[in-house]
Amino acid sequence: MNNKNILLSILLLMLLPAFASADDLNGADTSWILTSTALVLFMTIPGLSLFYAGLVRSKNVLSVLMQCFTITCLASVVWLIFGYSMSFGTHGSLNQWIGGFDNLFLSEVTRDSMSGSIPESVFVMFQMTFAIITPALVIGGFAERMKFSAMLWFTVLWMTIVYFPVCHWVWGGGWLGDKGTLDFAGGLVVHITAGVGALVAAIVLGKRNGFPKTPLPPHNMTMTVTGAGMLWVGWFGFNGGSALAANGDAGMAILVTHISAAIASLTWMTIEWIKYGKPSVLGIVTGMVAGLGSITPASGFVGPMGAIVIGLTAGVVCFSVTNFMKRTLHIDDSLDVFPVHGIGGIIGTLLAGIFVASQFGGAGLADGVSIADQFGVQLTAVAAVIVWTAIASYIVLKVTDLICGLRVTDEQERNGLDITQHEEKGYNL
């Protein structure tokens, strides 16, 4: 071999790492997760913001918009500083329970670091949008009566003690993931934690003035339906993006997401029509959210048949629990976070353990695992997350109360949070 060939061989060997790195990054996967990230952020602002804002009274519309917007900013900073490290860190001594603090301020995330076939920076941002929307969902449980300062403290503490540990348990290498728990896009991590957190908050803060004797109807259903439509579209990124690849799992996740939302919407509308004589716009959009929340944990594991059953179950059960809580228990979960998201997350997580089986059109169970075994794993996960979230949320609320007080005064509540908390009005007509 002459000197020229030797030099060429050395040059090729030096370039091999670069070639290997380029092969590891999948352009299609990266493009899809970048798109999904934008869709999930779109779910919070403007989707959830408008959905929630339309459901409250006009004197509180800005307070809800402000809370959603502020949580988007605050949760992003918390995720940057320590949230990602606590959720997905792998170096802690208690790694079955929490991720650790080796990646504070994303110190180990570089332009070249990878998470599977996508840049780690893309994975960080995608997961950040989940950390944003989860505490934003919780505000529906205490809407129209919590201090803005209390909401800030509650959000940071709740994310730290509830969301980050549960996220690590399921997705970050923790004990629930190791047990084989199925949660494709956040039935446990997002919907059950948000639903239970909202329920505890509603109980601790107490009812709004006038509830349940005085009607407290939504002030702008047009706004709510607009937000609902944005949520439906954004949910394709929420569930489809959780495949972390542009593949068949992502495609099936989007398909079953749409089916479940449609079935649950029609189911809720039909029950309401039969029971009260007229189908309502509020009912059909609430049914949609119930169907979307319920299919979330199962979306990458089940097929169309599973989606039909999950959507139908969500429509019936979530409607029933919503009415039971308001009319019988008189619990003022203002925007129905627990009966829709919490119960929906429970339904989807449990049914994922059944309809994942190949005989139902699902992706198939792991080798040696029966439907009964998988259902047991799912049930254990649901129970663990409910208990942890309930206890931790109660503690966080009590600590927040000691720091700054939780609830506005009766006079402030009567005047509305827009004026009393922000010195602004949503409408100047």
SVG drawing of the C-alpha trace seen along z (x, -y; Angstrom):
<svg xmlns="http://www.w3.org/2000/svg" viewBox="-86 -49 90 66">
<polyline fill="none" stroke="black" stroke-width="0.4" points="0.0,0.0 1.5,-3.4 1.6,-6.4 -1.4,-8.0 -3.6,-5.0 -2.4,-4.8 -3.2,-8.5 -6.7,-8.0 -7.4,-5.0 -6.4,-7.0 -8.7,-9.9 -11.6,-7.5 -11.0,-6.0 -11.0,-9.4 -14.3,-10.2 -16.1,-7.0 -17.4,-8.5 -18.9,-11.4 -20.6,-8.9 -21.8,-6.8 -23.3,-9.9 -25.1,-10.9 -26.5,-7.4 -27.8,-7.5 -29.9,-10.6 -33.1,-9.9 -34.3,-13.0 -37.9,-11.8 -38.1,-11.0 -36.6,-14.3 -38.9,-16.2 -42.0,-14.5 -41.0,-15.1 -40.3,-18.7 -43.7,-19.0 -45.3,-17.1 -43.6,-19.4 -45.2,-22.4 -48.6,-20.7 -48.4,-19.8 -47.4,-23.4 -50.3,-24.5 -52.6,-22.4 -51.8,-24.6 -51.5,-28.0 -53.9,-28.7 -56.0,-25.4 -56.4,-24.7 -56.3,-28.5 -59.3,-29.2 -61.1,-26.0 -60.9,-26.8 -61.4,-30.6 -64.7,-30.1 -65.9,-27.8 -65.5,-30.3 -67.5,-33.5 -66.6,-36.6 -65.1,-38.2 -62.5,-35.5 -61.7,-34.9 -58.3,-36.8 -57.2,-35.0 -57.5,-31.6 -55.7,-32.9 -53.0,-34.4 -52.6,-31.2 -52.1,-29.0 -49.7,-31.5 -47.7,-31.9 -47.5,-28.1 -46.1,-27.7 -43.3,-30.1 -42.7,-28.9 -42.8,-25.1 -40.3,-25.6 -37.8,-27.2 -38.3,-24.6 -37.8,-21.9 -34.6,-23.5 -33.2,-23.9 -33.9,-20.5 -37.1,-19.0 -35.5,-17.1 -32.8,-15.8 -35.2,-14.6 -37.5,-12.9 -35.0,-11.3 -31.6,-11.3 -30.0,-7.9 -27.2,-8.5 -29.0,-8.9 -28.6,-6.5 -32.4,-6.2 -32.9,-5.7 -35.9,-3.5 -37.7,-6.5 -36.1,-9.7 -33.7,-10.6 -31.2,-12.7 -29.5,-16.0 -26.5,-15.3 -28.1,-17.1 -29.1,-20.4 -29.5,-23.3 -29.3,-20.6 -25.5,-20.5 -25.2,-17.2 -27.4,-18.1 -25.3,-19.2 -25.9,-19.7 -24.5,-16.2 -26.1,-14.2 -28.8,-11.8 -31.9,-10.2 -32.6,-7.2 -32.8,-8.4 -33.5,-12.1 -31.3,-14.8 -31.6,-14.9 -32.5,-18.6 -35.6,-17.7 -36.5,-15.0 -36.0,-17.6 -38.3,-20.1 -41.0,-17.5 -41.1,-16.3 -41.1,-19.9 -44.5,-20.4 -45.9,-17.5 -44.5,-19.1 -46.2,-22.3 -49.7,-21.1 -50.0,-18.8 -50.0,-21.6 -52.1,-23.7 -54.8,-21.1 -54.8,-21.2 -55.9,-24.8 -59.4,-23.7 -59.9,-22.2 -59.4,-25.5 -60.5,-28.0 -62.1,-31.3 -60.9,-31.1 -57.1,-30.6 -54.7,-33.5 -52.3,-34.1 -49.3,-33.9 -50.6,-30.6 -50.9,-29.2 -47.2,-30.0 -46.0,-28.3 -48.4,-25.4 -47.2,-24.8 -43.5,-24.7 -43.9,-22.5 -46.5,-20.2 -44.3,-19.6 -41.3,-18.8 -43.1,-16.4 -45.7,-14.9 -45.0,-15.2 -41.2,-14.7 -41.2,-11.5 -44.2,-9.9 -42.7,-10.8 -39.5,-9.0 -41.3,-6.0 -43.1,-5.4 -40.8,-6.8 -37.4,-7.6 -36.3,-4.1 -38.2,-3.9 -39.9,-1.1 -43.2,-1.2 -41.5,-1.1 -39.4,1.8 -42.6,3.7 -43.8,3.4 -46.4,0.7 -48.1,-0.5 -48.5,-4.3 -47.8,-5.4 -48.5,-9.1 -49.4,-10.0 -52.5,-8.4 -50.6,-7.9 -48.0,-10.7 -50.4,-13.4 -54.1,-12.7 -54.2,-10.8 -51.8,-13.1 -53.6,-16.2 -57.1,-14.8 -56.2,-13.7 -54.3,-16.9 -57.3,-18.9 -59.7,-16.9 -57.6,-17.4 -57.3,-21.1 -61.0,-21.4 -61.7,-19.7 -59.0,-21.7 -60.0,-25.1 -63.7,-24.4 -66.6,-25.4 -67.0,-28.6 -69.5,-31.1 -73.0,-29.9 -72.1,-26.4 -74.2,-24.2 -77.4,-26.2 -76.5,-29.1 -75.9,-28.3 -72.3,-29.1 -72.6,-28.6 -69.8,-29.1 -69.6,-32.7 -68.5,-32.0 -69.1,-28.7 -67.7,-29.9 -64.4,-30.4 -64.6,-26.9 -65.4,-25.2 -62.5,-27.0 -60.2,-25.8 -61.6,-22.3 -60.9,-22.1 -57.3,-23.2 -57.0,-20.5 -58.2,-17.8 -55.7,-18.7 -52.9,-19.2 -53.6,-15.8 -52.3,-14.1 -48.8,-15.4 -49.4,-14.5 -50.1,-10.8 -48.6,-10.4 -45.4,-12.1 -45.0,-9.8 -43.8,-7.0 -40.7,-9.2 -40.4,-8.1 -42.2,-8.5 -43.4,-4.9 -46.5,-2.6 -46.9,-3.2 -47.2,-6.9 -49.7,-6.4 -51.9,-4.0 -51.7,-6.3 -53.2,-9.1 -55.9,-6.9 -57.1,-5.5 -56.9,-8.9 -59.3,-10.3 -61.7,-7.3 -61.8,-7.4 -62.5,-11.2 -65.3,-10.8 -67.0,-7.9 -66.8,-9.5 -68.2,-12.8 -71.2,-11.1 -71.7,-8.9 -71.7,-11.9 -74.0,-13.9 -76.5,-11.0 -76.7,-10.3 -77.3,-14.0 -79.9,-14.2 -81.8,-11.2 -81.5,-12.4 -82.2,-16.1 -84.0,-16.4 -81.5,-18.3 -77.9,-17.7 -75.5,-20.5 -72.4,-21.9 -70.7,-21.8 -71.5,-18.0 -70.1,-17.1 -66.8,-19.0 -66.4,-17.5 -67.0,-14.1 -64.3,-14.7 -61.8,-15.6 -62.8,-12.4 -62.2,-10.3 -58.8,-11.9 -57.7,-11.6 -58.8,-8.0 -57.1,-6.8 -53.8,-8.6 -52.1,-5.8 -53.3,-3.1 -52.8,-5.0 -49.6,-3.2 -50.7,0.2 -54.3,0.8 -56.0,1.0 -59.3,-0.5 -61.5,2.0 -59.8,1.1 -60.3,-2.6 -64.1,-2.1 -64.5,-0.4 -62.3,-2.9 -64.1,-5.9 -67.5,-4.4 -66.5,-3.6 -65.1,-7.1 -68.3,-8.7 -70.5,-6.7 -68.3,-6.6 -66.9,-10.1 -70.4,-11.5 -71.7,-9.6 -68.8,-10.6 -69.1,-14.2 -72.8,-14.3 -72.3,-12.3 -69.6,-14.6 -71.5,-17.8 -75.1,-16.7 -74.5,-14.1 -71.1,-14.8 -71.2,-18.6 -67.5,-18.7 -66.7,-21.9 -64.0,-20.6 -64.8,-23.8 -63.9,-22.5 -64.3,-18.8 -60.7,-17.9 -61.0,-14.7 -64.1,-13.2 -62.8,-13.8 -59.0,-13.6 -58.5,-11.6 -61.2,-9.0 -60.3,-9.0 -56.7,-8.3 -57.7,-5.4 -60.0,-3.9 -57.4,-4.1 -54.6,-2.8 -56.5,0.2 -58.0,1.0 -54.6,0.7 -53.7,3.9 -56.5,5.7 -56.7,4.4 -52.9,4.5 -53.5,8.2 -53.1,9.2 -56.4,10.9 -58.1,7.5 -56.0,5.9 -53.4,4.5 -49.6,4.5 -49.3,7.7 -48.3,8.6 -44.7,9.2 -43.5,12.8 -44.8,14.8 -47.2,12.1 -51.0,12.9 -53.8,10.4 -54.5,11.0 -50.8,10.3 -50.7,7.1 -54.0,5.9 -52.5,6.5 -49.5,4.4 -51.7,1.6 -53.9,1.7 -50.8,1.5 -49.6,-1.5 -52.9,-3.3 -53.2,-2.7 -49.7,-3.8 -50.0,-7.0 -53.4,-7.9 -52.1,-7.4 -48.9,-9.3 -50.5,-12.2 -53.3,-12.6 -50.9,-12.6 -48.3,-14.8 -50.9,-17.3 -52.4,-17.7 -49.0,-18.4 -48.2,-20.9 -51.5,-22.7 -50.9,-23.0 -47.4,-24.2 -48.6,-26.8 -51.3,-27.9 -48.6,-28.5 -46.5,-30.5 -49.0,-32.9 -52.6,-31.6 -54.5,-29.7 -57.8,-31.4 -58.9,-34.9 -61.3,-36.7 -65.1,-36.5 -65.1,-40.1 -62.4,-39.4 -64.2,-36.3 -67.4,-38.3 -65.6,-41.0 -63.7,-38.5 -60.1,-37.5 -59.5,-39.6 -59.8,-42.9 -58.6,-41.7 -55.6,-39.8 -54.5,-41.6 -56.3,-45.0 -57.7,-44.2 -60.9,-43.2 -61.4,-40.6 -64.2,-42.7 -64.7,-46.5 -68.1,-46.7"/>
</svg>
